[in-house]
C-alpha cells in the first residue's frame, strides 16, 4: 500500500551567498505554533493577521507625517497618504545547547554594523498596487539578531518597525529573508486568519498558489536541505539482502518496490514537521533508562543464565519501596544502596495477577473491554464459528468448538438462547494468523497458534472466558490441527489453561501492535497528512483545523520505519510473528481495513457491540453496558463531532461550496488515490459532496489521531509490563499427553510455563521499549488545548466553539473519574481492578496510563 511514502523536505540549512538571492519565496504560514519557522539563509514568506488584527492587537500605529501638498502648477491641494510606523515583536528561539563560541560570533558580528548577517522583513498588503499589479509592500526593515542577544537565552524578543502609508490596506503577509548561515527558529510574528480559496485577498492569490507548488515539488531531481517538499514513495521493501540472506524480505503490496534506506537523510521529514529538542531529549532519556535496566539481564544472557527460574525472579525486575527508617545513619546508607539498585529496575505495572503470578480469568476477560486492546472483542453471532479461508489451502472451515465445550458455563441457557440474548462474545484471530503460522513456527524460539476465545457475559456485566480453540495449519486430511481447552477442573488443566491464555495474549499483543496500533492509526493517517500539506494552503480553514492533529506524526512514522517495523527491528525481534509481521499488516490492510468503518460508532456496530438507537446517548445502544473503552470513547467522539460540525458549517454556509473548493477536493482525492493507492478503487470510500460528508471524514481523522491512538498506546507498559500476563512472544506450544515434553510439564508446570514465555533478556528489552512508547513528553499538547486560537480573532463563533470543546474535555475528565468510582461498574472498579483512565484527556509528563494528545506523537 502506498501509505508509508517517503517524505522529502527541508531543514533550510543550506548556505547561500547574498548575491544569489532574487525575490522572497512565498511561505504562507502562521508562526504561533512551533515548527512553523525554521529559517536559514533562504527567503521565506508568512501571512499575517486577518481583518486588521495587526492594527487592533499585535502592533501600534503612529503617524509620522500628514502631507497636504499644493500642486504648484494647478494650485490644487493634493492629499498625500499618511505615513505610519507599525511596531511588531519578533520572537526568535535559540537552541539551548548552542555552544558559547557560536553565540560569541553572533555578538561579534553586531560590531560590524553590516546587513551581511540579518533578517530582512517586509509587510505585504492584501490589496494590489495598481502601478505594479503586485501586493502593496512596506519598506524593508532589517533585524540584526545579534543585538540584544542574551547568552544562554532560549527565547529572545526583538522590536521591529514597518513603514507603510494610509493606503496600504489590511496587512496580509510578511516576507522574510534570512542572511544567516545558521538556521534560526522564528517562533512568532503575526498570525493570519483562515481564507477559503475563493476568499483569498487579491494580493495573496498568486503567492498562495506559488507556495503550494513549492510544497508539492515537481517530482524531479535530488532533494536538498533547502527544499520544502512533501512527496510520496511506497515503503514496501523492508529487506537489506546486502547484509546477508537473513535480511531478505518479500516485497509488500502490489506496487513497485522502493529503494530501501538504511538511515533516512535529515530532509526525509520536512523541517517544519520535525520534533522539538525536548521531545528528542525525552527519547534519549528513555533509551538510557532502557539500557541501564537491560544491563544485568544482558550479562545474565551472556552467562547462559537467561531463564526465569520462578515467578519471584520476574517480580525482582520491579522496584520496591524501602521499609527502613531513614532517620538512622545505617538506614541512610542502606537506602542509598537500595536507591542505586532501584535505578536498574522497572516501575511495577498496574495489571493484576493471581497468587501464582498468572493472569486471572476475570482480568483476562476485563482486558478485552478495558485493556490496551479493546478493539478485537466481537459479539458471537453464529456458533460454532467458521473460517472464511480457502479450505483447499488451509483445511476445513469448521471450528473444533462444540456444544459440550461451553454449555456448562451458560447459566442454564441453551446456546441459541445465549446468542439471542447477546451473551456470547469472541476474540477470533484464526483467519488473520493461520495463513502465516507455518512460517512463524519455523522461526527460532517462536511458537504460535491461531486462537479463538469464547467469552460469556455474566449477570454483573463482566466477561468470563469459557473456551479457547488453538489451531495449527493442517498437514493432512486426517491431522488433528485444532484443539479446544476449557475452564480447568484440576491442577493439570489449570496449568494447561494458563498456557492457552498466554498464547491468546501473545496473539492479542501482536495484532494490537501491528494491526490496531501501527496500521489503523499511524499508517493510515500518513497519506491524509501528506496530502494536506501538498493540497491545502496553510490559509485554508480545514488545514488549520487539522494542523494540531498532524503534529510530529510524520517524523514518528519515519522513526518507526527505521527502528520499529524494519528488518530485524523491534517488531521482528520482540513479537511472535517475527519477520512475517508486516506481511500480516499488509494482508489486514488489503482484506479487512475500511476507512468508512474506522469511526467509533461504525466500528462498534461492525463488531456487533452496538446497535443504532436514537433514544440512547450518542444514538447507540451498547450491548455490553459496562464497556469502558466504548463508554468513554463515545464522550470524546461526540465532542469532536460537535466541534467539527460547527466549524464546517461556519465556513461552508453554502453546501455547494464543498464541491467547488478545489483545494479541499484535491486533498481528499490525493489522499485516497495516491496515498491509499492499493485501495483507491474500493467502493466503500466516503464521498465528499456535502458539509455532512466533510464533517464525518474530519471527525474520523481527528478521532484516529487523538483518542483512538491514545487508547491503544499509552497503556502499553502499565498493561503489558508484566510479561507473563501478556507475553509478546511464545517459545513453546501447549503440550499434549503424547508429546515428549509432557512429562516435564507435569513434573514442574511452573518451570515449563516460564520456559514458554520470553526469557529474562527478551522480557526486559520488550519492557524497555513499551516503557518509552507509553511515555508522554514534556511538550505534549492534549485534546481540548490549542495554541493558535488567536488565528480566529475575527471569528468569535469559532473561538466560542473551541472554548466549549475545551470545557467539554474537562467535563469528560470529571465524568470518567466519577465512573471509575462507581462500584456497579465491575470492569473499572473493584478489589484488584485498575481504573480505566486511558481516555482521560489530560496527563502529566511520563508513564501515566492516561492522557489524549491531539496527535500521534509517539
ZIHUVEN-V410483 format. One record per backbone hydrogen bond with DSSP energy under -1.0 kcal/mol. NH is the residue of the N-H (numbers start at 1). CO is the residue of the C=O. Records with the same first field share a line. If there is no record, write none. Layout:
# ZIHUVEN-V410483
NH->CO / CO
This chain:
# ZIHUVEN-V410483
3->1
5->3
9->267
11->225
12->225
20->17
21->18
39->184
42->40
44->176
46->174
48->172
56->52
57->53
58->53
59->54
64->83
69->78
71->76
75->71
78->69
80->67
83->65
84->164
85->62
86->162
87->60
88->160
90->158
91->188
92->156
93->185
94->154
98->95
103->99
104->100
105->101
106->102
107->103
108->104
109->105
111->108
112->109
119->143
120->177
121->141
122->175
124->173
125->136
126->170
129->134
133->129
136->127
138->123
139->163
141->121
143->119
147->144
153->150
156->92
158->90
160->88
162->86
164->84
166->82
168->165
172->124
173->124
174->46
175->122
176->44
177->120
179->118
184->39
185->93
186->37
187->91 / 185
188->91
195->539
199->196
203->126
204->201
205->201
208->204
209->205
210->206
211->207
212->208
213->209
214->210
215->211
216->212
217->213
227->224
230->215
240->247
243->240
244->241
247->244
248->245
252->236
268->265
271->10
273->270
274->271
280->276
281->277
282->278
283->279
284->280
285->281
286->282
287->283
288->284
289->285
290->286
291->287
292->288
293->289
294->290
298->294
299->295
300->296
301->297
302->298
303->299
304->301
305->300
315->311
316->312
317->314
318->315
319->346
328->325
332->328
333->329
334->330
335->331
336->332
337->333
338->334
339->335
340->336
341->337
342->338
343->339
344->341
345->342
346->317
350->718
351->718
354->358
357->354
364->360
365->361
366->362
367->363
369->366
370->366
371->367
378->426
379->607
380->424
387->397
393->390
394->390
395->391
405->402
406->403
407->403
409->406
410->407
413->410
418->414
419->415
420->416
421->417
422->419
423->418
425->455
426->378
427->453
429->451
433->429
434->430
436->433
437->434
440->436
441->437
443->440
446->443
447->730
450->471
452->469
453->427
454->467
455->425
456->464
457->423
458->462
461->458
464->456
466->454
467->454
468->485
469->452
470->483
471->450
472->481
479->476
481->479
483->470
485->468
494->490
495->491
496->492
497->493
498->494
499->495
500->496
501->497
502->498
503->499
504->500
505->501
506->502
507->503
508->504
509->505
510->506
511->507
512->508
513->509
514->510
515->511
516->511
517->512
518->513
520->515
521->517
522->517
523->518
524->519
525->521
526->522
529->525
530->526
531->527
532->528
533->529
534->530
535->531
536->532
540->537
544->540
545->541
546->542
547->543
549->546
550->547
553->550
556->552
557->553
558->554
559->555
560->556
561->557
562->558
563->559
564->560
565->560
569->566
570->563
571->564
573->569
574->570
575->571
576->728
578->575
580->577
581->578
584->580
585->581
586->582
587->583
588->584
589->585
590->586
591->587
592->588
593->588
597->594
598->595
603->599
604->600
605->601
606->602
607->603
608->605
609->604
611->621
613->619
616->613
619->616
620->617
621->611
623->609
627->625
629->369
631->627
632->628
633->629
634->630
636->632
637->633
638->634
639->635
640->636
641->637
642->638
643->639
644->640
645->641
646->642
647->643
648->644
649->645
650->646
651->647
652->648
657->654
658->655
660->656
662->660
665->661
666->662
667->663
668->664
669->665
670->666
671->667
672->668
673->669
674->670
675->670
677->674
679->676
680->677
682->679
694->690
695->691
696->692
697->693
698->694
699->695
700->696
701->697
702->698
703->699
704->700
705->701
706->702
708->703
710->706
711->707
712->708
713->709
714->710
716->713
719->715
720->716
721->717
725->722
731->756
739->736
742->739
745->741
746->742
747->743
748->744
752->748
753->749
754->750
755->751
756->752
757->753
760->306
763->759
764->760
765->761
766->762
767->763
768->764
769->765
770->766
771->767
772->768
773->769
774->770
775->772
776->846
780->777
783->852
785->782
791->788
792->789
793->790
795->792
799->795
800->796
801->797
802->798
803->799
804->800
805->801
806->802
807->803
808->804
809->805
810->806
811->807
812->808
813->809
814->810
815->811
816->812
817->813
818->814
819->815
820->816
822->819
825->822
826->824
828->825
833->830
840->837
846->776
851->840
852->841
854->781
857->855
